[in-house]
Amino acid sequence: MYDIEKDIKCLFDIEELSLVEFGKKVDIEFLTKKMPVEIKLKNFISNIISRDRITMTFTSPDEEILVLEKHNLEGFEDVYNEFIIGLQENDDIKCFIEIEKIVENGWFSIYNWEAFSSYLCEKSLVEILGSFNLLLKNEDFLYFEVLDKDIQWNTKTMIFCSNKETIFKSLVNRQCILKNVKEVSCFYNDFDITLIPDDFIIINDYKNNSLREKFNNIATLLSISYISNQSKLVDNKFNCQITGQRNIEYNYNLSDITTNLELIKIYEWIYSNDNAIDKAIISRNIISLHCKFCDLLSTDGKTFSSIQSNYRIYLKDNVNKFLEAKEVVTKFICDITLQIGSDATKLLNDFKNNIFAIFGFLLTVFIANVSSEQPLDNIFTTDIVNLLFIILYGSIFYFIICLVECLYKYYKNDLAYANLKDSYKDVFTEEDFKNIFESDKKFEKAKISVMHGILILSIVWILCIAVSFYILYKI
């Protein structure tokens, strides 16, 4: 551990100093009659965390000023010694040390825990929000490295710890929640707040934590903001509006905001997993009824239980509707798959009917001439051959009609399937949509099978007609 206050007192031989740690700054002021040798002062500056910047300003009674900066110590010894030579014995030198703390890779320094926590405890909720908003902006989590005290406690996204070896990961996805928050609620404020209640929901605490109450109050404030339809934070005044079964509106001074763990639980429930919008709507309906004659901050466990019960009913109704829709879609897919397969079968039946018609005609001619003296010579007479040519031309025309009809039905079934998918794409989730339609595998397989059947039957039909024409030309 590193106690900067003790280090300064020892270095400058003083008993008192003023140390204020706020936000990204540490300001230290004191008077001293003893200036340390340059090597000790340089070591002190070098001991400051490497990611932070330190500036030391010394002012003599004659208003001579010496400024030393950690990032610019070239020629340090000469300048420092020149300043010391100009001092008289027992001169009171004013010393001001400013440390600018930098957030680097999610790490942030706390040099004096008591000063840091005391400063926050004295501030309003708006000021605390502003401080942490600057620190957490664009960060997934923050590791507060407490240098002077052995403590460890954490929220879902921040840890305050003196042990650098402690492994910490954010328990929530901050960016995902912030995205959902923008879709579910509207929070108007003086500055762009990128904070969530999870930043202040304490998971592991320690005894006598002076920030516990402030953190719980902020978590409650943000929970109300993200549960409400609209909320506004201006000049330490907070307004929220909830539109449900009835419309309710509340106005608070920030000093009146107190911890309500049930509201925090409702927020956590809404933004956990999926369906944040549906959960928020149900929560607002129940809260608007339960808070008809009481204050929002008085919300109790019964309200949360009612919200969960209503959501289960909502899910059950949705599941029943989902199953009904799934059954309808599945049946339609089966029917249309069978239908598209029957189109190829119909073309086969048309081909067989055409064959039977031709052979029926030939059989009729044969029977009619079987009793003559030369029956075979009377079968393929010029008139009958010409008639067969007409029949074959009719067969070609019949084939074209049957093929067009088959392809038209194929197109209509394909279009019906596409319209079905388009109608239900917003009903089912992407995963359910894929599972129900099985990524079109069955339908595409049926289409390929049908096209192969149509192609084969068409080739056979055309070959039969071609062979028939050839035989007739040879007669």
Disulfide bonds with the S-S distance in Angstrom:
none
